[in-house]
Amino acid sequence: MTYDDVLVNSAALMNDASQRKYTSVIQLPYLNLALSELQEIFELNNIPVTQKSSDVINVPSGIDEVGFAPDPPILGTPYLPNDLIEINELFESPEGQNDWTRVVKREYLTRSIIPGGTETSYFGVWSWQEQEIKLLAANQNRDLRLDYIKNLFPILDVETMLDDLTVINSATFLQYRTAGLCAEYLAENPTRASSLNGNALLSLDRTLGISTKGKQSIVYRRRPFRAAFKRRGIII
């Protein structure tokens, strides 16, 4: 299914299957709103489709911050993944060795946290400020790896709306929610908008429920309340 297929189905939900009034171009801003809304909901609920691990980011010695790439990027400078929304964990390794250790997050960094204020061969700590990773510069090249929340959806235009919708189980919500926004702000029909948005919420509940169920990979057998040892046992 493409994004344009979503818009065709959204128009059908507005009793305009031929798209004489609710063309894809007219609906496009409302689909972008629905996509942004779904992205935030997925992030808030820690849905696995938003989770990603980065490629190795090589940080030369003396570098104390890693941000997003400018246009054009500067050759030899480390940059964050361009689809990054929020960092969950940060790991470091000696250059090229894949010997990863967790870097401890702090709210702010100062040189006073290092004994004597001298550079070390590792980072040890980091902070997230001004949409950049702030580090205590190491005296050796180091590798970084991020576990992060990624951006799922592009901002669509008339060309990219023909691209495939690749996020599983998102189409039904997007169709109902886009139609609901059109009913509310284009048709100014609150009754139809309420019905469509209600169906969008039902679809969203199913999508979140399926994802939550998929994370329940360990089955537990609960002992009776008066058992001598009240603890969970794994069924094998």
C-alpha positions in Angstrom: 0.0 0.0 0.0 1.2 3.5 -0.9 0.5 6.7 1.0 -1.7 7.7 -1.9 -3.8 4.5 -1.4 -4.4 5.7 2.2 -5.7 9.0 0.7 -8.0 7.1 -1.7 -9.5 5.1 1.1 -9.8 8.2 3.3 -11.8 9.9 0.5 -14.1 6.8 0.3 -14.8 7.2 4.0 -15.9 10.7 3.2 -18.4 9.3 0.6 -16.1 10.5 -2.2 -14.6 7.3 -3.6 -14.0 9.0 -7.0 -12.0 11.8 -5.2 -13.9 14.6 -7.0 -13.8 16.8 -3.9 -11.3 15.2 -1.5 -8.4 14.7 -3.9 -5.1 13.3 -2.6 -3.5 16.8 -2.9 -6.2 18.4 -0.8 -6.0 15.6 1.9 -2.2 15.6 2.0 -1.7 18.1 4.9 -4.1 16.1 7.0 -2.3 12.8 6.3 1.0 14.5 7.4 -0.7 15.5 10.6 -2.0 11.9 11.2 1.5 10.6 10.5 3.1 12.9 13.0 0.5 12.0 15.6 1.0 8.2 15.0 4.8 8.7 15.3 4.4 10.4 18.7 2.0 7.7 19.9 4.4 5.0 18.9 7.3 6.7 20.6 5.3 7.3 23.8 4.3 3.6 23.9 7.9 2.3 23.1 6.6 0.4 20.1 9.5 -1.8 18.8 9.1 -0.5 15.2 10.6 2.8 16.5 13.7 1.2 18.0 17.0 1.1 16.1 20.7 0.6 16.7 23.1 2.9 14.8 26.0 2.0 12.7 29.4 2.6 14.4 30.2 6.3 14.7 34.0 6.9 14.8 35.0 9.8 17.0 38.5 11.2 16.5 40.6 12.1 19.6 39.9 15.5 20.9 36.3 15.7 19.7 33.8 16.5 22.5 30.5 16.7 20.7 28.5 14.9 18.0 25.6 16.5 16.3 23.5 16.3 13.2 25.2 16.7 9.8 24.9 20.1 8.0 24.3 20.3 4.3 26.8 19.5 3.0 28.5 17.5 5.7 32.1 18.0 6.6 34.3 15.1 5.6 35.9 13.2 8.5 33.5 14.7 11.1 31.2 12.3 13.1 27.5 12.9 12.9 24.3 11.5 14.5 21.9 9.3 12.4 19.6 11.7 10.4 16.5 9.7 11.6 17.3 10.0 15.3 14.5 11.3 17.6 15.7 10.3 21.1 18.7 8.3 22.4 18.0 5.4 24.7 21.5 4.1 25.4 25.0 5.1 24.3 28.0 2.7 24.1 31.7 3.2 23.4 34.5 1.0 22.3 38.2 1.3 21.5 38.4 2.1 17.8 37.7 -1.0 15.6 37.5 -3.5 18.5 33.7 -3.9 19.1 34.3 -4.1 22.8 31.3 -2.1 23.9 30.7 -0.6 27.3 27.8 1.6 28.4 28.5 5.4 28.6 26.8 6.9 31.7 24.4 9.8 31.0 24.6 13.0 33.0 22.5 16.1 32.8 25.5 18.4 32.3 29.2 17.8 31.8 32.1 19.7 33.4 35.8 18.9 33.4 35.7 18.9 37.2 34.3 15.4 37.2 37.6 14.1 35.9 40.4 13.8 38.6 42.9 16.5 37.8 40.9 17.6 34.8 43.1 15.6 32.4 41.9 13.8 29.3 41.4 10.0 29.4 41.4 7.3 26.8 37.6 6.9 27.0 34.5 9.0 27.3 32.8 7.4 30.4 30.0 10.0 30.5 27.8 11.9 28.1 25.0 14.4 28.1 22.3 15.4 25.6 22.3 19.2 25.2 21.2 21.4 22.3 20.4 18.3 20.2 24.0 17.2 20.4 25.9 14.4 22.3 28.3 16.2 24.6 31.4 14.2 25.6 34.6 14.7 27.6 37.1 14.5 24.8 39.3 11.4 24.8 43.0 11.3 23.9 42.4 8.3 21.6 40.0 7.6 18.7 36.8 5.9 20.0 33.8 4.3 18.4 30.2 5.1 19.5 27.0 3.1 19.0 23.5 4.3 19.8 20.3 2.6 20.7 17.7 5.1 19.8 14.1 6.0 18.8 13.9 6.6 15.1 11.7 8.7 12.9 9.3 6.5 11.0 7.5 8.7 8.5 8.7 11.4 6.0 6.9 14.7 5.5 5.0 13.9 2.3 4.7 16.0 -0.8 3.0 15.3 -4.2 5.9 13.1 -5.3 6.6 11.1 -2.1 3.0 10.3 -1.4 3.4 7.6 -4.1 6.0 5.9 -1.9 5.1 2.7 -0.1 3.8 2.8 3.5 6.2 0.4 5.2 5.1 0.5 8.8 3.0 -2.6 9.5 -0.6 -2.1 10.9 -0.5 1.6 10.4 -2.8 2.0 7.4 -6.2 1.5 9.1 -5.5 4.2 11.7 -4.1 6.6 9.1 -7.2 6.2 6.8 -9.7 6.8 9.6 -7.7 9.6 11.2 -7.0 11.4 7.9 -10.7 11.2 7.0 -11.6 12.4 10.5 -9.4 15.5 10.2 -10.9 16.2 6.8 -14.4 15.9 8.1 -13.6 18.2 11.0 -11.7 20.9 9.2 -12.7 20.7 5.6 -16.3 19.5 5.7 -16.9 21.0 9.2 -19.0 18.0 10.0 -18.5 17.2 13.7 -20.8 14.2 13.7 -18.9 12.4 10.9 -15.6 13.5 12.4 -16.5 12.0 15.7 -17.4 8.7 14.1 -14.3 8.5 12.0 -12.0 9.5 14.9 -13.7 6.9 17.1 -12.9 4.2 14.5 -9.3 5.5 14.4 -9.0 5.1 18.1 -10.3 1.5 17.9 -7.7 0.7 15.2 -5.0 2.3 17.3 -5.9 0.2 20.3 -5.6 -2.9 18.2 -2.3 -1.9 16.8 -0.8 -1.1 20.2 -2.3 -4.3 21.6 -0.7 -6.4 18.9 2.6 -4.8 19.5 2.4 -5.3 23.3 1.4 -8.9 22.9 4.4 -9.5 20.7 6.7 -8.3 23.5 5.3 -10.9 25.9 7.8 -13.6 25.0 8.1 -15.2 28.5 5.2 -17.2 29.8 4.8 -17.3 33.6 3.0 -19.9 35.8 1.7 -18.2 39.0 1.8 -20.2 42.2 -1.3 -20.2 44.5 -1.6 -17.2 46.8 -0.8 -19.3 49.9 2.2 -21.1 48.4 5.2 -21.2 50.6 7.3 -19.3 48.0 5.3 -16.7 46.1 7.3 -16.3 43.0 6.9 -16.7 39.3 7.9 -20.0 37.6 8.7 -20.2 33.9 6.8 -22.8 32.0 9.2 -25.0 30.0 
